Amino acid sequence: MKQQDQRSITINFDGEQIKYTGDVELKKTAIGTFYVTMDGEVVWSQHVRNGVTEAVTFDLKGFPLDGVDEV
């Protein structure tokens, strides 16, 4: 099994929890918001409402220490 197949991201936000496992990546935009891609497609993105970024926490498994790519 390849390393990326063992990756998982658990996202906690607004009282919800979502988990993605497999070919999943966490990325950060230039304005500081995050989004998650899976198999090359965006499956989750952090919301900004009235100029306030949604509070989120991430639990990353199987990622290198510098696991977030800034784009």
Buried (B, 14 or more C-beta within 10 A) or exposed (E): EEEEEEBBBBBBBEEEEEEBBEEBBBBBEEEEBBBBBBEEEEEBBBEEEEEEEEEBEBEBEBBEEEBBEEE
